[in-house]
Amino acid sequence: MIIHSGQDINLSNANETKCKPKLVNIEVQENVYAYVIGFEDEGATDLRFWRGDSNTLWNCSVVLNYEDYANVLNCIKMY
């Protein structure tokens, strides 16, 4: 899990064991995107979603935890 202090994360300086972003580009509706949970996420108790670009992550993060996911809360909103 990434501990975030409210600051942007510069990806060139990021610890790849804690921060390995994946591009979410499956657009299911205008401005609504899907991320398919795969084997790489197996065992994770939290999935953290950020807004950003190829250099920097910003806007803090939104967390989807396993308990919420198991209770069918399987989406997040980011503004």
C-alpha positions as CSV (number, residue, x, y, z in Angstrom):
1,M,0.0,0.0,0.0
2,I,1.2,3.5,-0.8
3,I,1.2,5.9,2.1
4,H,0.3,9.2,0.5
5,S,0.9,12.6,2.1
6,G,-1.4,14.6,-0.2
7,Q,1.4,15.3,-2.6
8,D,1.7,14.3,-6.3
9,I,3.9,11.3,-7.0
10,N,6.5,11.7,-9.7
11,L,6.7,8.3,-11.4
12,S,10.4,8.6,-12.3
13,N,11.2,8.7,-8.6
14,A,8.6,6.2,-7.4
15,N,9.3,2.9,-5.7
16,E,8.0,0.3,-8.2
17,T,7.3,-2.2,-5.6
18,K,4.7,0.2,-4.1
19,C,3.6,2.1,-7.1
20,K,3.2,0.3,-10.4
21,P,0.4,2.2,-12.2
22,K,-1.6,0.6,-15.0
23,L,-3.4,2.6,-17.7
24,V,-7.2,2.2,-17.4
25,N,-8.4,2.6,-20.9
26,I,-11.5,0.4,-21.3
27,E,-14.2,3.1,-21.8
28,V,-17.6,1.6,-21.2
29,Q,-19.5,4.9,-21.5
30,E,-18.3,8.5,-22.1
31,N,-15.9,9.3,-19.2
32,V,-16.7,6.0,-17.5
33,Y,-13.8,3.4,-17.5
34,A,-13.5,-0.2,-16.4
35,Y,-10.5,-2.0,-14.8
36,V,-10.6,-5.8,-14.9
37,I,-9.0,-7.3,-11.8
38,G,-6.5,-10.0,-12.9
39,F,-4.0,-12.4,-11.4
40,E,-1.5,-9.6,-10.7
41,D,-4.0,-8.3,-8.2
42,E,-4.6,-11.7,-6.5
43,G,-4.3,-11.4,-2.7
44,A,-4.5,-7.6,-2.6
45,T,-6.8,-6.3,0.1
46,D,-6.9,-2.8,-1.4
47,L,-6.8,-1.5,-4.9
48,R,-5.8,2.2,-5.2
49,F,-6.9,4.3,-8.1
50,W,-5.2,7.6,-9.1
51,R,-5.7,10.2,-11.8
52,G,-2.5,11.3,-13.5
53,D,-0.5,11.2,-16.7
54,S,2.6,9.3,-17.9
55,N,4.8,11.3,-15.5
56,T,2.9,12.1,-12.4
57,L,0.0,10.8,-10.3
58,W,-2.1,13.4,-8.7
59,N,-5.5,14.0,-7.0
60,C,-4.7,11.7,-4.1
61,S,-6.2,8.2,-4.5
62,V,-9.4,6.4,-4.1
63,V,-9.3,2.9,-2.5
64,L,-11.5,0.0,-3.3
65,N,-11.1,-2.6,-0.6
66,Y,-11.9,-6.3,-0.6
67,E,-14.7,-6.0,2.0
68,D,-16.6,-3.4,-0.2
69,Y,-15.9,-5.4,-3.3
70,A,-17.2,-8.6,-1.7
71,N,-20.4,-6.7,-0.7
72,V,-21.0,-5.7,-4.4
73,L,-19.6,-2.2,-4.0
74,N,-17.5,-2.7,-7.1
75,C,-17.0,0.7,-8.5
76,I,-15.4,4.0,-7.5
77,K,-15.9,7.6,-8.6
78,M,-13.1,10.0,-9.2
79,Y,-13.5,13.7,-9.9
